[in-house]
């Protein structure tokens, strides 16, 4: 029996009393004062900051401390005095209970699991219940908790309240308090806890259609393990039915189990039912993650508890089904809950949809993890309760002790003790000492079941990190980059699974239309401040184009991140950060989805585009580079990364077409081959002789001195056509081919590295000046060092980053008649994208604009044109003459020269000599 206590309650804070609705938080009930920004100071301490909050959403109501929630029990809430009664609160903060002024100790309860208090014989009509919720976490590791996603105002908010189910559970004197089902192979076993006195004797019968013999029986006596006021019992191994369906990736096969408690006379005393799934999760002898004995590719996402309307986790299954379906639409098969554990409804939704989850303790301590007072004992309790409370959920496959933990040797020892405890309770899941502990500097921990980090002893396990480190921005682009070298180093000391940590973090300019969607507890003041600044800068007119450009660049970068891991056989996958915008930490808008978990209304954010490369099976062309001259040959391997559920046999089909016209230039079908599941298999060769393609381009009237973008489509055509994995699987790559022409400056153009006297004289006489200084800080003091990708995470978090967000290119400009481009960075722009971008007057509209972080919104250019005096100026900050080893840079310089010597060169915007000179001073 369950008595719901939802409805009207009173809450008392700071000697004031308010009417509130429970379940709910103070924020949702409109109780509290103005939001206060807490800043870290001297390690783990927090201080308050003044002024509007620019780094995260602003709470409409803020309160931190104790809040006393109370109600008086009326006649409808009174229960049979012969029954036992438990008050349960599904989720809260630090929680205490008083009944008629008497404190009642909790039986269990943490920030990550329900609070339970036994109130048998204490509640009657007229009793006053007081639940004291403390979100300042007195007596708990407060700094660690407030830093974690479980309580940070950067995302979930440090709410105060009682959420989820709040009510009395009424049961017989002896009852089944807990039932957990574990499976391994074709066997299962059950653990049960019977709340009874130590002398109770009887039987418990467990029934399920998943069992070969439908019923299993356990005898209960005072010889059973008796602890925590419960009799602990465990079944012998139970054989599963031969036709049982396994729970698997995107397959939510679930079964019901019913346990019935009988006394020695055969009288039924109590019965419970649970849902469970049958799966094996672990790793093989090569150190690769497996599910049901099959290698799979972990396609993870970090959920940081961003729920701007509620300010806390949703507590209903339907909402979590919606969230998990969104993840699934982007190809995600595992959700890491960054430094928090979601409620039961999240596990239930993941169970149903076949999505794996990795909860973590409410723990983020990059200084002295498990050393502060109360830390170890609290987190041990939280660990045990998470493992036991959510044990029946097949989606629960991994757990870590927190995010980016650092500590002393004493702290590491405690981490290892906790891992031992976890494995002793439940060895059907994998555990690790943390996610990205020590930022990888200490390497892998031998007791951890997997290694997930951004680095391994200073060598990166992802393509980009803060400060634009990593191969994506530092190494000439190709489709060959992988992490084999660092994985080989890891394997010298560690033979368990490896997967990437918080991969991506490519910032995208904000979509201001989302502002109107905020109707709940959060006020997006930070978004409004950015919008107002963009309006002041006159940028709103083209803002959506800029958003689209940054999003397209980010999507391309995410694709490279994923493929680099797919090309690394020793890696089991990666976990992103993230598919959803992160509203805090300086405002880190890195998502394909906005903070409301809706796809952004742009083409780049369409789920199917992300899912194209974030999929179980991917065709990979190992291109040595993306740009060529027509005199070159391209030769590379084609490989199949098959992490689907079965072997695939089929042919490889290659098609090459010219991007603008779509006209085909080459078609090839290769022989049928076999591609085993769980393997990266060579499928054949891709060979292109560009001189032959050039003759085809001539037939479609493309001039000799014009570069082209070619689209390569490589498809795996399976032999059969049953099921999703037997549909054609296609990967698309772009490459660029340019004429092998040495650019020569026209006689009509004066080219100079500085705004010298000769340049001034040429302009006075109505001539043309090409200003092309060296692309360095000394030559361009008012500039930033740009990069190919958009900014990493946020300038607000990493303020040493210069803020470049990629290029916005006026692709309709006549200069690009000879140089193929869209309006955003693609691989043919890589050498130029990493050059300096100069600050120019707001009245200048660049041909190549460097988009800026929304923290600054400076007008920056790499290429612009203007009139000056009687003449015309083209200004480049890219230092193209220093990049002539690259065919794309030669082609761009050739296009610029041709444009400057043509009638098309007729700039209308104007700068004075002083304004031009200021670019160099």
C-alpha positions in Angstrom: 0.0 0.0 0.0 1.2 3.5 -0.8 -0.2 6.7 0.6 0.7 9.7 -1.6 1.6 12.9 0.3 1.7 15.1 -2.7 -0.1 18.4 -2.4 0.0 21.5 -0.2 2.8 21.7 2.4 4.3 24.6 4.4 7.9 25.6 4.2 9.8 27.7 6.7 13.0 29.5 5.8 14.6 32.2 7.8 11.6 32.5 10.1 9.2 33.0 7.2 6.5 30.5 6.2 5.2 29.9 2.7 2.6 27.6 1.1 4.3 25.3 -1.4 3.4 22.3 -3.6 5.2 19.1 -3.1 6.8 17.4 -5.0 8.6 20.6 -6.0 11.5 22.9 -5.2 11.6 26.4 -3.7 12.5 27.6 -7.2 9.4 26.0 -8.7 7.3 27.5 -5.9 8.6 31.0 -6.4 10.3 31.1 -3.0 13.7 32.6 -2.5 15.7 35.8 -3.1 18.0 37.0 -5.9 20.4 34.6 -7.4 24.0 34.8 -6.2 27.0 33.8 -8.3 29.5 31.7 -6.3 33.0 31.9 -7.6 35.8 29.5 -6.7 38.6 31.1 -4.7 41.8 29.6 -3.5 41.0 26.0 -4.5 37.7 24.7 -3.3 36.2 27.7 -1.4 33.4 29.7 -2.8 32.8 33.5 -2.7 29.9 35.6 -4.0 30.2 37.8 -7.0 28.2 41.0 -7.8 26.4 42.1 -10.9 24.4 40.2 -13.6 25.4 36.7 -14.1 27.0 36.4 -17.5 28.5 32.9 -17.2 25.4 30.8 -16.7 21.6 30.9 -16.4 20.2 33.0 -13.6 17.8 31.4 -11.1 14.6 33.4 -10.6 14.6 32.4 -7.0 17.7 31.4 -5.0 18.0 30.0 -1.5 20.8 28.1 0.2 20.5 26.6 3.7 17.9 24.7 5.7 14.3 24.7 4.7 11.7 23.0 6.9 8.8 21.4 4.9 5.9 20.4 7.1 2.3 19.1 7.0 -0.1 17.7 9.5 -1.4 14.1 9.0 -5.1 14.0 8.5 -7.5 11.0 8.8 -7.1 9.8 5.2 -3.3 9.3 5.9 -3.8 7.2 9.0 -2.8 3.5 8.5 -3.5 0.2 10.3 -1.4 0.2 13.5 -0.4 -3.4 12.9 1.4 -2.4 9.7 4.9 -1.0 9.3 5.1 2.5 7.8 8.0 4.1 6.0 8.2 7.7 4.8 10.0 7.9 1.4 11.2 10.9 -0.5 12.5 9.9 -3.9 15.1 12.8 -4.2 16.2 15.6 -1.9 19.3 17.2 -0.6 20.7 16.5 2.9 17.5 15.5 4.6 16.3 15.0 8.2 12.9 14.0 9.6 11.1 15.1 12.7 7.7 13.7 13.8 6.0 15.8 16.4 9.4 17.3 17.2 11.2 14.0 17.6 14.0 13.2 15.2 13.8 10.0 13.2 17.0 8.6 11.8 17.0 7.6 8.1 17.4 4.0 7.1 18.9 5.0 3.8 19.2 8.1 1.6 21.8 10.1 -0.4 21.8 12.8 -3.0 21.6 10.0 -5.6 19.0 7.6 -4.0 15.7 7.9 -2.2 15.5 8.8 1.5 13.7 6.3 3.7 12.6 6.7 7.3 10.7 4.2 9.4 7.8 5.9 11.2 5.9 2.9 12.4 3.9 3.8 15.5 5.0 7.5 15.2 2.4 8.9 12.9 -1.3 9.3 13.7 -4.1 11.8 12.9 -2.8 15.2 13.9 0.9 14.3 13.8 3.2 16.9 12.4 5.8 15.9 9.9 8.8 18.1 9.3 11.4 17.3 6.7 14.5 19.5 6.9 16.2 19.9 3.6 19.7 21.4 3.7 21.3 22.4 0.4 24.3 23.8 2.2 25.3 20.2 3.0 26.3 20.6 6.6 28.2 17.5 7.7 28.7 16.4 4.1 31.5 17.0 1.6 29.8 20.3 0.6 32.5 21.7 -1.7 32.7 18.4 -3.7 28.9 18.3 -4.0 28.5 21.9 -5.0 31.1 21.5 -7.7 29.4 18.4 -9.2 26.5 18.2 -11.7 24.3 16.9 -8.9 24.2 20.4 -7.3 26.0 23.0 -9.3 24.2 26.2 -10.4 26.1 25.9 -13.6 23.5 23.4 -14.8 21.0 21.6 -12.6 21.0 24.3 -9.9 21.5 23.7 -6.2 17.8 23.4 -5.6 16.2 22.9 -2.3 13.1 20.7 -2.1 11.4 17.3 -2.2 11.0 15.9 -5.7 9.7 12.7 -7.2 7.5 10.4 -5.1 6.8 11.6 -1.5 4.6 9.3 0.6 4.1 6.5 3.0 4.9 2.9 2.1 2.7 0.6 4.2 3.8 -3.0 4.5 3.2 -6.1 6.8 5.4 -6.6 9.8 7.6 -9.0 7.8 8.2 -8.0 4.2 10.5 -8.2 1.2 12.5 -5.0 1.5 14.8 -5.6 -1.5 15.0 -8.0 -4.5 17.8 -7.9 -7.0 18.3 -10.1 -10.1 21.8 -10.6 -11.6 22.5 -12.5 -14.8 25.6 -14.0 -16.4 25.5 -16.1 -19.5 22.5 -18.4 -19.3 22.3 -18.2 -15.6 20.7 -15.8 -13.1 20.7 -15.5 -9.3 18.7 -13.4 -7.0 19.5 -11.5 -3.8 16.8 -10.5 -1.4 16.5 -8.7 1.9 13.6 -9.7 4.2 12.8 -7.1 6.9 12.0 -9.2 9.9 13.2 -10.1 13.3 16.2 -12.4 13.4 14.0 -15.4 14.3 11.7 -15.3 11.3 11.4 -18.5 9.3 9.6 -19.1 6.0 10.2 -19.3 2.3 10.4 -16.9 -0.6 9.4 -18.1 -4.1 10.7 -16.2 -7.2 8.9 -16.6 -10.5 9.7 -15.3 -14.0 9.1 -16.4 -17.6 12.8 -15.8 -18.1 13.6 -18.8 -16.0 13.7 -22.3 -17.4 11.9 -23.5 -14.3 9.4 -20.8 -13.7 9.8 -20.8 -9.9 12.8 -20.8 -7.6 12.5 -21.2 -3.9 14.7 -20.0 -1.0 14.3 -21.0 2.6 14.6 -18.3 5.3 15.7 -18.9 8.8 17.7 -17.3 11.5 20.8 -18.9 10.1 20.7 -16.5 7.1 22.9 -13.4 7.2 21.2 -10.8 9.4 22.4 -7.2 8.9 20.9 -3.8 8.7 17.7 -5.2 10.4 17.2 -7.5 7.4 17.7 -11.1 6.7 20.0 -11.4 3.6 19.4 -14.4 1.3 20.7 -15.4 -2.1 19.5 -18.1 -4.5 21.5 -20.8 -6.1 22.2 -20.3 -9.8 18.9 -20.3 -11.8 19.0 -21.5 -15.4 17.4 -19.2 -17.9 14.9 -20.3 -20.6 16.5 -21.3 -23.9 14.5 -18.8 -25.9 15.2 -15.9 -23.5 15.9 -12.5 -25.3 19.0 -10.6 -24.3 18.9 -6.9 -23.5 21.2 -5.2 -26.0 22.1 -2.0 -27.7 18.8 -0.4 -28.9 17.0 -3.6 -27.8 15.1 -3.1 -24.6 14.1 -6.7 -23.9 12.8 -6.8 -20.4 11.3 -9.4 -18.1 9.3 -9.4 -14.9 10.2 -11.3 -11.8 7.8 -11.7 -8.8 8.9 -12.7 -5.4 6.4 -13.9 -2.8 7.1 -14.3 0.9 5.4 -17.2 2.8 5.5 -18.2 6.5 6.2 -21.9 7.4 2.4 -22.6 7.2 2.4 -21.5 3.6 0.5 -18.3 4.2 1.4 -15.5 1.7 2.8 -12.5 3.7 4.1 -10.1 1.1 4.8 -10.0 -2.7 6.9 -7.7 -4.9 7.6 -7.6 -8.6 10.6 -6.1 -10.4 11.6 -5.6 -14.0 15.0 -6.8 -15.1 17.0 -7.5 -18.3 19.4 -10.2 -19.3 22.8 -9.1 -20.5 26.5 -9.6 -20.1 28.6 -6.5 -20.0 32.4 -6.6 -19.8 35.5 -6.8 -21.9 37.3 -9.5 -23.9 40.9 -10.7 -23.7 42.0 -7.9 -26.0 40.7 -5.2 -23.6 37.7 -4.2 -25.8 34.3 -3.5 -24.3 31.7 -6.2 -25.0 28.0 -6.6 -24.6 26.7 -10.2 -24.7 30.1 -11.3 -25.7 30.2 -9.0 -28.8 32.5 -6.1 -29.2 30.7 -2.8 -29.7 31.7 0.8 -30.2 30.7 3.0 -27.3 29.1 6.1 -28.7 28.6 8.1 -25.5 27.4 11.5 -24.4 27.9 13.3 -21.1 24.6 14.5 -19.5 25.5 17.3 -17.1 22.0 17.7 -15.7 20.9 20.6 -17.9 17.2 21.1 -17.2 16.5 24.8 -17.5 12.7 24.6 -17.0 12.7 22.5 -13.8 16.2 23.3 -12.6 16.4 19.6 -11.5 16.1 16.1 -13.0 12.7 15.3 -14.5 11.3 12.6 -12.3 8.8 10.9 -14.7 9.5 8.1 -17.2 7.8 9.8 -20.1 10.1 12.8 -20.0 13.1 10.5 -19.8 11.8 8.5 -22.7 11.7 11.7 -24.7 15.3 12.6 -23.6 16.6 9.1 -24.4 14.9 9.1 -27.8 16.7 12.4 -28.6 20.0 10.8 -27.7 19.2 7.8 -29.8 18.4 10.0 -32.8 22.0 11.3 -32.8 23.4 7.7 -32.7 24.2 7.7 -29.0 24.2 4.3 -27.3 25.5 5.2 -23.8 24.8 8.2 -21.6 27.4 9.2 -19.0 25.8 11.1 -16.1 28.6 13.5 -15.3 29.2 13.6 -11.5 25.6 12.7 -10.7 23.2 9.8 -10.8 19.7 10.3 -12.4 16.5 9.1 -10.8 14.8 5.7 -11.3 12.8 7.0 -14.3 16.0 7.6 -16.3 17.1 4.0 -15.8 13.6 2.8 -16.7 13.6 4.8 -20.0 17.1 3.6 -20.9 16.1 0.0 -20.1 13.2 0.3 -22.5 15.2 1.8 -25.4 18.3 -0.2 -25.1 20.6 2.6 -24.1 23.5 2.0 -21.7 24.2 4.4 -18.8 27.1 5.3 -16.7 26.2 7.1 -13.4 28.8 8.7 -11.2 29.0 9.8 -7.6 28.0 13.4 -6.8 31.7 14.1 -6.7 34.0 16.5 -8.5 37.2 17.3 -6.5 40.3 18.2 -8.5 42.4 18.7 -5.4 42.1 16.2 -2.6 39.3 13.6 -3.3 38.2 11.5 -0.4 40.5 13.3 2.0 38.1 16.1 3.4 36.2 15.2 6.6 33.1 13.1 5.9 34.0 12.6 2.3 35.0 8.9 2.3 32.1 7.8 4.5 29.5 9.8 2.6 30.7 8.6 -0.8 30.9 5.0 0.3 27.3 5.2 1.4 26.3 6.8 -1.9 28.2 4.2 -3.9 26.6 1.2 -2.1 23.1 2.7 -2.4 23.5 3.5 -6.1 24.7 -0.1 -6.8 21.9 -1.7 -4.8 19.1 0.7 -5.6 19.4 0.5 -9.4 20.7 -3.1 -9.6 17.8 -4.5 -11.7 18.4 -2.0 -14.5 20.3 -3.7 -17.4 21.0 -0.2 -18.8 23.3 0.4 -15.8 26.6 -0.9 -17.1 29.4 1.3 -15.7 30.1 3.6 -12.8 32.9 5.9 -11.7 33.7 7.6 -8.4 33.4 11.1 -9.9 34.7 13.5 -12.4 38.4 14.6 -12.8 39.4 13.6 -9.3 42.8 14.4 -8.0 44.2 13.4 -4.6 47.2 12.2 -2.6 48.3 8.6 -2.3 46.0 8.3 0.7 43.1 9.4 -1.5 44.0 6.9 -4.2 44.1 4.2 -1.6 40.5 5.1 -0.6 39.5 5.1 -4.3 40.8 1.5 -4.6 39.0 0.5 -1.4 35.7 1.8 -2.9 36.3 -0.1 -6.1 36.8 -3.3 -4.1 33.6 -2.6 -2.3 31.7 -2.0 -5.5 32.9 -5.3 -7.1 32.2 -7.3 -4.0 28.5 -6.1 -4.1 28.0 -6.5 -7.9 30.5 -7.8 -10.4 28.1 -7.7 -13.4 29.1 -4.0 -14.0 32.3 -2.2 -14.6 33.8 0.4 -12.3 36.6 2.9 -12.5 38.3 5.3 -10.0 36.9 8.3 -12.0 36.4 9.9 -15.3 39.6 11.6 -16.4 41.3 11.4 -13.0 44.4 13.5 -12.8 43.6 14.5 -16.4 45.4 11.3 -17.4 48.8 12.4 -15.9 49.1 9.4 -13.6 48.0 6.9 -16.3 45.6 4.0 -15.8 44.6 2.6 -12.5 45.1 -1.2 -12.3 42.0 -1.8 -10.2 39.7 0.2 -12.6 37.8 -1.8 -15.2 38.2 0.8 -17.9 40.3 3.9 -18.7 38.5 7.0 -19.9 40.6 10.2 -20.1 41.4 13.1 -22.4 45.2 12.2 -22.2 47.6 9.6 -21.2 50.6 11.0 -19.5 50.4 14.3 -21.5 49.6 12.5 -24.8 46.1 13.2 -26.1 43.3 10.7 -26.6 41.2 13.2 -28.5 41.6 15.5 -31.5 41.2 18.8 -29.7 41.6 20.2 -26.2 41.8 23.6 -24.5 44.2 26.0 -26.2 43.5 24.3 -29.6 45.9 21.5 -28.8 45.6 18.3 -30.7 46.0 17.0 -34.2 42.9 18.7 -35.7 44.4 22.2 -35.3 48.1 21.3 -35.2 48.6 18.7 -38.0 47.8 19.0 -41.7 44.4 17.3 -42.1 43.9 13.8 -43.4 41.6 10.9 -42.8 44.5 8.8 -41.4 44.9 10.3 -37.9 44.4 7.8 -35.1 45.5 7.2 -31.5 47.5 4.0 -32.1 50.7 5.4 -30.7 49.2 6.5 -27.3 47.2 3.3 -27.0 50.3 1.2 -27.5 51.9 3.1 -24.6 48.8 2.5 -22.5 48.9 -1.2 -23.3 52.4 -1.5 -21.8 50.8 -1.2 -18.3 47.0 -1.7 -18.8 45.1 -4.3 -20.7 41.5 -3.2 -20.1 39.1 -1.0 -22.2 40.1 2.5 -23.3 37.6 5.1 -24.4 37.7 8.8 -25.1 36.6 11.4 -22.5 34.5 14.5 -23.2 35.4 14.5 -26.9 34.4 17.5 -29.0 33.5 20.6 -27.1 33.3 22.7 -30.3 31.5 26.0 -29.5 28.7 27.2 -31.7 27.3 30.7 -31.7 24.0 31.0 -29.8 20.6 30.8 -31.4 18.7 33.7 -29.8 15.3 32.3 -30.7 15.7 29.9 -27.8 15.3 32.8 -25.4 11.5 32.8 -25.8 11.4 29.1 -24.7 12.3 29.9 -21.1 9.2 29.7 -19.0 10.4 27.9 -15.9 12.9 28.6 -13.1 15.8 29.9 -15.3 16.3 33.3 -16.8 18.8 33.2 -19.7 20.4 36.5 -18.8 23.7 35.4 -20.3 22.0 34.8 -23.6 20.2 38.1 -23.5 23.5 39.9 -22.7 25.1 38.3 -25.8 22.1 39.2 -27.9 22.3 42.8 -26.8 26.0 43.0 -27.5 25.4 41.5 -31.0 22.7 44.1 -31.6 25.0 46.9 -30.5 27.6 45.6 -33.0 25.1 45.5 -35.8 25.6 41.7 -36.1 22.0 40.5 -35.8 21.3 41.0 -39.5 23.6 38.2 -40.4 23.6 36.3 -37.1 21.8 33.2 -38.3 24.3 32.8 -41.1 27.1 33.0 -38.5 25.4 30.4 -36.3 25.1 28.1 -39.3 28.8 28.5 -40.2 30.0 27.7 -36.7 27.7 24.8 -36.6 28.8 23.3 -39.9 32.5 23.7 -38.8 31.7 22.0 -35.5 29.9 19.2 -37.2 32.9 18.5 -39.5 35.2 18.5 -36.4 33.0 16.1 -34.5 33.2 13.8 -37.6 37.0 13.8 -37.5 37.0 13.1 -33.8 34.8 10.0 -34.2 36.6 8.7 -37.2 40.0 9.0 -35.6 38.8 6.7 -32.8 37.2 4.3 -35.3 40.6 4.1 -36.9 42.2 3.0 -33.6 41.6 -0.7 -33.0 42.6 -0.6 -29.3 39.9 2.0 -28.4 36.4 0.9 -27.4 34.8 4.2 -28.3 34.4 7.7 -27.0 32.1 9.8 -24.8 31.1 13.3 -26.1 30.7 16.6 -24.5 28.3 17.3 -25.8 25.2 17.0 -27.9 23.4 19.5 -25.7 24.4 23.1 -24.9 26.0 23.6 -21.6 24.5 26.8 -20.1 27.3 27.4 -17.5 31.0 27.6 -17.2 31.2 30.8 -19.1 28.3 29.7 -21.4 29.6 26.7 -23.3 27.2 26.3 -26.2 28.7 23.2 -27.8 25.6 21.3 -28.7 23.7 20.2 -31.8 20.7 20.5 -29.4 20.0 23.6 -27.4 19.7 23.6 -23.6 16.1 22.4 -23.9 17.3 19.3 -25.7 15.7 20.3 -29.0 17.8 20.1 -32.2 18.8 23.6 -33.2 16.8 24.9 -36.2 19.7 24.7 -38.6 20.7 22.1 -41.2 23.9 21.2 -39.2 21.9 20.1 -36.2 19.7 17.5 -38.0 20.1 14.3 -36.1 20.6 12.2 -39.2 23.7 14.2 -40.2 25.4 13.4 -36.9 24.2 9.8 -36.9 25.8 9.4 -40.4 29.2 9.1 -38.7 28.1 8.2 -35.1 26.8 4.7 -36.1 27.6 1.1 -35.4 29.0 0.5 -38.9 31.1 3.1 -40.8 32.9 3.0 -44.1 36.3 4.7 -43.8 38.4 6.1 -46.6 41.9 6.6 -45.2 42.6 9.7 -47.3 46.3 10.9 -46.9 45.1 14.4 -47.4 42.1 16.4 -48.7 43.7 18.7 -51.3 45.6 17.8 -54.5 46.8 19.2 -57.8 45.6 17.7 -61.1 49.0 16.2 -61.6 48.8 14.0 -58.5 47.5 10.5 -57.8 45.4 9.5 -54.8 45.8 6.1 -53.4 44.4 4.9 -50.0 42.8 2.0 -48.2 39.1 1.7 -47.7 38.2 0.0 -44.3 35.0 -1.1 -42.7 34.5 -0.5 -39.0 31.8 -3.1 -38.2 30.6 -2.8 -34.7 27.1 -3.9 -35.5 25.5 -7.1 -34.2 26.4 -9.5 -37.1 28.9 -10.1 -39.8 28.4 -8.3 -43.1 29.1 -9.5 -46.6 28.9 -7.2 -49.5 30.5 -5.1 -52.2 32.1 -1.7 -52.1 30.8 0.9 -54.5 32.7 4.2 -55.2 31.3 7.2 -57.0 33.0 10.5 -57.6 31.1 13.6 -58.7 31.7 17.3 -59.0 30.1 19.1 -56.1 28.4 22.1 -57.8 26.9 20.2 -60.8 26.5 16.8 -59.2 27.8 15.3 -62.5 29.5 11.9 -62.0 33.1 11.5 -63.0 33.9 8.0 -61.9 32.0 4.9 -60.8 33.6 1.6 -59.5 32.3 -1.5 -57.9 34.7 -3.8 -56.1 34.3 -7.5 -55.3 32.2 -9.0 -52.6 34.0 -9.4 -49.3 33.3 -10.4 -45.7 33.4 -8.0 -42.8 33.2 -9.6 -39.4 31.5 -7.9 -36.5 33.7 -6.2 -33.9 36.5 -5.7 -36.4 38.2 -3.0 -38.5 38.7 -4.7 -41.8 40.4 -3.5 -45.0 37.9 -3.5 -47.8 40.0 -2.5 -50.8 41.7 0.5 -52.4 40.6 3.9 -53.6 42.6 5.2 -56.5 42.2 8.5 -58.4 44.3 9.8 -61.2 43.3 13.5 -61.2 44.5 14.1 -64.8 41.8 11.7 -66.0 39.2 13.4 -63.9 40.3 16.7 -65.4 39.3 15.7 -68.9 35.9 14.9 -67.5 35.7 18.3 -65.9 36.5 19.8 -69.3 33.4 18.3 -70.7 31.3 20.2 -68.2 33.1 23.5 -69.1 35.2 24.0 -66.0 38.1 26.3 -67.0 41.7 25.0 -66.8 42.7 27.5 -64.0 39.8 26.7 -61.7 39.9 24.4 -58.7 37.1 22.0 -58.0 35.5 20.2 -55.1 34.9 16.5 -55.6 32.5 14.4 -53.7 33.5 10.8 -53.0 30.7 8.5 -52.0 31.8 5.1 -50.8 29.0 2.6 -50.1 28.9 -0.9 -48.6 26.2 -2.8 -50.4 25.3 -5.8 -48.2 24.3 -9.0 -49.9 20.9 -9.1 -48.2 18.4 -6.4 -47.4 16.9 -7.5 -44.1 17.3 -5.2 -41.1 18.9 -1.9 -40.6 22.5 -3.2 -40.9 21.8 -4.7 -44.3 20.8 -1.4 -45.8 23.4 0.3 -47.9 25.9 2.1 -45.7 27.4 5.2 -47.3 30.2 7.6 -46.2 30.8 10.8 -48.1 34.1 12.7 -48.2 35.1 15.9 -50.0 38.4 16.5 -51.6 39.7 19.5 -53.6 41.8 19.5 -56.8 43.6 22.6 -58.0 45.5 23.4 -61.2 49.2 23.2 -60.7 49.8 26.9 -61.4 52.3 29.2 -59.8 50.6 32.5 -58.9 52.1 35.6 -60.4 51.4 39.1 -59.3 49.9 41.2 -62.0 51.8 44.2 -63.1 48.8 46.4 -62.2 49.1 45.5 -58.6 51.5 46.9 -56.0 52.0 44.2 -53.3 53.6 45.2 -50.0 54.0 43.8 -46.5 53.4 47.2 -44.9 51.5 50.4 -45.6 54.5 52.2 -46.9 55.0 55.5 -48.7 54.8 53.7 -52.1 51.5 52.2 -51.2 50.2 55.6 -50.2 51.4 57.1 -53.5 49.8 54.3 -55.6 46.5 55.0 -53.9 46.8 58.7 -54.4 47.2 58.0 -58.1 44.2 55.7 -58.3 46.1 52.4 -58.3 45.7 49.0 -56.7 47.5 47.9 -53.5 47.6 44.4 -52.1 48.5 44.6 -48.5 49.9 41.2 -47.5 51.9 41.4 -44.2 53.5 38.4 -42.5 50.9 36.6 -40.4 52.6 37.2 -37.0 51.9 39.3 -33.9 54.8 41.6 -34.7 53.4 42.5 -38.1 49.8 42.6 -37.0 49.7 43.7 -33.3 45.9 44.1 -33.3 45.1 40.5 -34.2 44.5 37.0 -32.8 45.9 33.7 -33.7 43.0 31.8 -35.3 42.5 28.1 -35.8 40.5 25.7 -38.0 38.0 24.6 -35.4 35.7 26.8 -33.5 36.7 27.8 -29.9 37.0 25.0 -27.3 34.2 24.9 -24.7 34.2 28.6 -23.7 36.5 31.5 -23.3 34.8 32.0 -20.0 36.4 28.8 -18.7 39.6 28.9 -20.7 40.4 32.6 -20.9 43.8 32.0 -22.4 42.1 31.0 -25.6 41.9 33.9 -28.2 38.3 33.3 -29.1 38.3 32.5 -32.8 35.2 30.7 -34.0 36.2 29.8 -37.5 35.7 31.7 -40.8 32.6 33.1 -42.4 33.3 33.3 -46.1 31.4 35.4 -48.6 31.2 32.5 -51.0 29.2 34.6 -53.5 32.1 37.0 -53.9 33.5 37.0 -57.5 37.0 36.2 -56.1 35.8 32.7 -55.6 35.1 32.0 -59.2 38.4 30.1 -59.2 38.5 28.8 -55.7 35.8 26.4 -54.6 34.3 27.2 -51.2 31.2 27.3 -49.1 30.6 29.9 -46.4 32.4 28.1 -43.6 35.7 26.2 -42.9 36.2 23.0 -44.8 39.5 21.1 -45.2 40.7 23.2 -48.1 40.9 26.1 -45.8 43.1 24.5 -43.1 46.4 26.3 -43.8 44.7 29.7 -44.0 42.3 29.1 -41.2 45.1 28.9 -38.7 46.6 32.3 -39.6 46.1 35.6 -37.8 42.8 37.6 -38.0 43.1 41.3 -37.7 40.6 43.7 -35.9 39.0 46.0 -38.4 36.5 48.9 -38.1 32.9 47.7 -37.6 31.9 49.4 -40.9 34.1 46.8 -42.8 32.4 43.7 -44.2 35.2 41.2 -44.8 35.4 38.7 -47.6 36.8 36.2 -45.1 35.5 37.1 -41.7 36.9 35.5 -38.6 33.9 34.8 -36.4 34.6 35.8 -32.8 33.6 34.3 -29.4 30.4 35.7 -28.1 32.5 36.8 -25.1 34.0 39.5 -27.3 32.2 39.9 -30.7 35.1 41.8 -32.3 34.9 42.5 -36.1 37.9 40.5 -37.5 39.1 39.8 -41.0 41.5 37.7 -42.9 40.7 39.2 -46.2 38.8 42.4 -47.0 38.7 45.1 -49.7 38.1 48.8 -49.6 38.6 52.1 -51.4 41.2 54.5 -50.1 41.9 57.9 -51.6 41.6 57.4 -55.3 42.7 53.8 -55.3 41.7 50.3 -54.2 43.0 48.1 -51.5 42.9 44.3 -50.8 44.1 43.3 -47.4 45.2 39.8 -46.4 46.3 38.8 -42.9 47.0 35.2 -44.0 50.6 35.6 -45.2 49.8 33.5 -48.3 53.3 33.8 -49.7 54.6 31.8 -46.8 52.1 29.0 -47.5 52.9 28.1 -51.1 53.8 24.5 -50.2 50.1 24.0 -50.0 48.2 23.7 -53.3 45.1 25.3 -51.7 47.1 28.4 -50.6 48.7 28.7 -54.1 45.2 28.5 -55.6 43.8 31.1 -53.3 46.6 33.5 -54.0 46.1 32.9 -57.7 42.4 33.6 -57.4 43.2 36.9 -55.5 45.6 38.0 -58.2 43.2 37.2 -61.0 40.4 39.1 -59.2 42.6 42.2 -58.5 43.4 42.3 -62.3 39.8 42.1 -63.3 36.9 44.5 -63.8 35.2 42.7 -60.9 37.5 44.4 -58.4 35.3 47.4 -57.5 35.1 47.8 -53.7 32.5 50.2 -52.3 33.4 50.4 -48.6 36.1 52.9 -47.7 38.9 53.5 -45.2 41.1 56.4 -44.7 44.9 56.1 -44.9 45.0 56.5 -41.1 42.5 53.7 -40.5 44.6 51.4 -42.7 47.8 52.4 -41.0 46.3 51.7 -37.6 46.1 48.0 -38.6 49.9 47.9 -38.5 50.6 50.2 -35.5 
